[in-house]
Amino acid sequence: MDVFFQMKFAYCGKPDGLLSKRKKSPKTLNDDEILRQFDLLERITLPSLRDQSDPQFRLTLLCSARMPQEGREHLDWLLNHYLPGRSEAIFARPMIPGRVFRRQMQGLGRGDEPVIQTQICEGEGFGRNFVRRLREHGIESWAKLPCDGGAKAAKGTFMSFRRGLRLGMRGKAFVGLEPVTSPDMPFALSLVARPSSRYNPMLINADGLGHRFPHVGVMTQTLHCLRARNLGQTDKMLPPERRILSQAGAEFRVLRGGHRIECVEDQVLAKPVDVRLPKVMVG
């Protein structure tokens, strides 16, 4: 089952911009914003995809047609450096991103074989075994769908990882790390469906998962997903346990270098209390 990663990068697309009800002026690409997104892409997202134990996947970046030429050239260099032959950038006018990716997927001519489309949010990275686990769960989720060609099979099913890591950043320094369960925006929201499906991970509201849209929440012991978050001067994160930081370093190479993440000793679980059941009188 083929895996396709899809990501918005420096893209002023609807419904996020270009126009809002309160302010009718167009949203422009700020130089500082572009540089910030480039930094996250180069330090977290692309290295995590390069380090995958299963390299059978493809990445597509959706970018604004108004991106400066210098930005385009640097983006092409990054993709050729980290994922040569497995990545591409699409430069498009403002549109709903999910529709752009849906049109691209439908135009690949891949027949009826199901594929996995996975959304990458800004500042996200994945553990080295993520693609392998994603494919395993995707095959399992597809196998559970009705095989009679009905409406459920035509829609496919959505899938996401329920647990992951939040990486705290202050400036360019990594200063915090904490496990997160069931965030507002699911980790690695994916669609397992045929390429002709009218759905896409960026075309739905995550609040409808499990209600309007079929959804499988994957719970794994290993934390395969990481999402960076910029911290303000007053924001604080609780230091992780040493074992959490050690496990994260084994999965994410970006955490093996220099960082300022402080950790605490592993918490010893309380000794279980013996439960004494009352004697049962047999008479």
C-alpha positions in Angstrom: 0.0 0.0 0.0 1.6 3.2 -1.2 2.1 6.2 1.2 1.7 9.8 0.2 2.6 12.6 2.5 0.9 16.0 1.9 1.9 19.3 3.4 1.1 23.0 3.0 4.2 25.1 3.0 4.2 28.9 2.9 0.8 28.6 1.2 -1.8 31.4 1.4 -4.8 29.2 0.5 -8.5 29.3 1.4 -10.0 29.2 3.9 -7.0 30.4 6.0 -6.5 33.5 3.7 -6.4 35.5 1.4 -9.5 37.3 2.5 -11.3 37.5 5.9 -14.7 39.0 6.8 -13.2 41.6 9.0 -10.2 42.5 6.9 -10.4 42.5 3.1 -6.8 43.1 2.4 -4.8 40.2 1.0 -2.6 38.1 3.2 1.0 38.4 2.0 3.9 36.0 2.6 6.1 37.7 5.3 9.8 37.1 4.9 10.2 36.2 8.6 7.3 33.7 8.4 8.8 32.0 5.3 12.2 31.7 7.1 10.5 30.3 10.2 8.7 27.6 8.1 11.9 26.8 6.3 13.7 26.3 9.6 11.1 23.8 10.9 11.0 22.0 7.5 14.8 21.7 7.4 15.4 20.8 11.1 12.5 18.6 11.9 10.2 17.4 9.0 12.6 16.5 6.2 15.3 14.8 8.4 12.6 12.7 10.0 11.4 11.5 6.6 14.9 10.9 5.4 15.6 8.6 8.4 12.7 6.3 7.9 13.4 2.6 8.1 10.8 2.1 5.3 11.7 4.5 2.4 8.7 3.6 0.2 6.7 6.8 0.3 6.4 10.2 -1.5 6.1 13.8 -0.2 4.3 16.6 -1.9 4.5 20.2 -0.7 1.8 22.7 -1.7 3.4 26.2 -1.9 2.2 29.6 -2.9 2.8 30.8 -6.5 3.9 34.1 -5.0 6.9 32.5 -3.2 10.0 34.5 -4.1 12.4 32.8 -6.6 15.1 32.5 -3.9 12.7 30.5 -1.8 11.8 28.2 -4.6 15.4 27.5 -5.4 16.2 26.8 -1.7 13.1 24.5 -1.4 14.2 22.6 -4.5 17.6 22.1 -3.0 16.2 20.9 0.3 14.0 18.3 -1.4 16.8 17.0 -3.7 19.1 16.8 -0.7 16.8 15.0 1.8 14.4 13.1 -0.4 15.8 12.9 -4.0 13.3 11.2 -6.4 10.6 10.9 -3.6 9.4 14.5 -3.3 8.0 17.4 -5.3 6.7 21.0 -4.8 3.5 22.3 -6.3 3.2 26.1 -6.7 -0.5 27.1 -6.9 -2.7 30.1 -6.7 -4.9 30.4 -3.6 -7.3 27.5 -3.4 -8.6 25.1 -0.8 -5.6 22.9 -0.1 -7.5 19.7 0.2 -9.0 20.1 -3.2 -5.5 20.6 -4.8 -4.3 17.4 -3.2 -7.5 15.5 -4.2 -7.1 16.6 -7.8 -3.5 15.6 -7.9 -4.2 12.2 -6.4 -7.1 11.5 -8.8 -4.9 12.5 -11.7 -2.1 10.0 -10.9 -3.9 7.2 -12.7 -3.2 4.6 -10.1 -6.3 2.5 -10.6 -8.4 1.2 -7.7 -5.6 0.0 -5.4 -6.0 1.8 -2.0 -3.3 4.3 -0.9 -2.6 6.2 2.3 -2.7 10.0 2.2 -1.1 11.5 5.3 -1.3 15.1 6.3 1.8 16.8 7.7 1.2 19.8 9.9 3.7 22.6 10.4 6.6 21.6 12.6 5.8 17.9 12.6 8.3 15.1 12.5 8.0 11.3 12.6 9.9 8.5 14.3 12.2 6.3 12.2 9.7 3.4 12.1 6.6 5.6 11.5 6.1 4.7 7.8 6.3 1.0 8.5 3.7 1.2 11.3 1.5 3.5 9.3 1.4 1.0 6.4 0.7 -1.9 8.7 -2.3 -0.1 10.3 -3.5 1.2 7.0 -3.6 -2.4 5.5 -5.4 -3.6 8.6 -7.9 -0.8 8.5 -8.7 -1.3 4.8 -9.1 -5.1 5.4 -11.9 -4.3 7.9 -14.0 -2.3 5.5 -16.9 -4.0 3.7 -15.7 -5.8 0.5 -19.0 -5.4 -1.3 -18.1 -2.1 -3.0 -20.7 -0.2 -0.9 -20.6 3.4 0.2 -18.3 2.8 3.2 -15.7 1.1 1.1 -15.9 3.9 -1.5 -15.2 6.5 1.2 -12.4 4.6 2.8 -11.5 5.3 6.4 -9.5 7.9 8.3 -6.8 7.0 10.7 -4.6 8.9 13.2 -2.1 8.3 16.0 -3.6 9.1 19.4 -0.3 9.7 21.2 2.7 11.8 20.3 5.2 14.3 21.6 5.0 18.1 21.8 8.4 19.8 21.3 8.7 23.2 23.0 10.8 25.8 21.2 12.0 29.2 22.3 13.6 30.9 19.3 15.5 28.1 17.6 16.3 26.2 20.8 14.6 23.0 21.9 13.6 23.6 25.5 10.8 21.3 26.4 9.2 17.9 25.6 6.0 16.3 26.8 3.8 13.4 25.8 0.4 14.3 24.5 -2.7 12.2 24.1 -5.6 13.0 21.8 -4.6 16.6 20.8 -7.1 18.9 19.1 -5.4 18.4 15.8 -4.8 14.6 15.5 -1.3 13.3 14.9 -0.6 12.1 11.3 -4.3 12.3 10.2 -4.5 9.9 7.2 -7.0 8.7 4.7 -6.9 5.1 3.6 -8.9 4.9 0.4 -8.8 4.5 -3.4 -7.1 7.4 -5.2 -10.5 8.3 -6.7 -12.0 9.1 -3.3 -13.6 12.5 -2.9 -12.1 12.9 0.5 -8.8 14.2 1.7 -7.3 14.7 5.2 -7.3 18.5 4.6 -11.0 18.6 3.5 -12.6 17.6 6.7 -13.1 19.0 10.2 -11.3 16.8 12.7 -14.3 17.2 15.1 -16.3 14.9 12.8 -13.9 12.0 13.1 -15.7 9.0 14.4 -19.1 10.6 13.8 -19.5 11.9 10.2 -16.3 10.2 9.1 -15.2 6.6 9.9 -12.0 6.8 12.0 -9.5 4.5 13.5 -7.4 5.8 16.4 -4.0 4.1 16.6 -2.6 3.7 20.1 1.0 2.6 20.3 3.5 2.3 23.1 6.2 4.0 21.1 5.6 7.7 20.4 6.0 7.9 16.6 4.9 11.6 16.1 6.4 14.9 17.2 5.0 18.4 16.8 6.9 21.6 17.5 5.3 24.5 19.4 6.7 28.0 19.9 6.7 29.0 23.5 6.2 32.5 24.8 8.3 34.0 27.5 5.9 32.9 30.2 5.0 29.5 28.8 6.3 26.5 30.7 6.5 22.8 30.1 6.9 20.1 32.7 10.3 18.4 32.3 9.9 14.8 30.9 11.1 11.7 32.6 14.6 10.5 31.6 13.2 7.4 29.9 10.8 9.6 27.7 13.7 11.7 26.5 15.8 8.6 25.9 13.1 6.9 23.9 12.5 10.1 21.9 16.2 10.4 21.1 16.2 6.9 19.7 13.2 7.7 17.4 14.1 11.3 16.4 17.6 12.1 15.3 16.8 15.8 15.8 16.8 15.3 19.6 20.2 13.6 19.6 22.1 16.8 19.0 22.3 19.8 21.2 19.2 20.9 23.1 18.2 22.5 26.4 15.6 20.0 27.5 15.8 19.3 31.1 14.5 15.9 32.4 13.7 14.4 35.8 14.4 10.9 37.1 11.9 8.2 36.2 9.0 8.1 38.6 8.8 4.8 40.5 5.3 3.4 40.4 3.8 2.8 43.8 3.9 -0.7 45.0 0.5 -2.4 44.4 -1.5 -3.0 47.6 -2.6 -6.5 48.3 -6.3 -7.0 48.2 -7.7 -9.3 50.7 -11.0 -10.8 49.8 -13.4 -11.9 52.5 -13.6 -15.6 53.2 -16.6 -17.3 51.5 -18.5 -19.5 53.8 -19.4 -22.8 52.2 -22.3 -24.5 53.9 
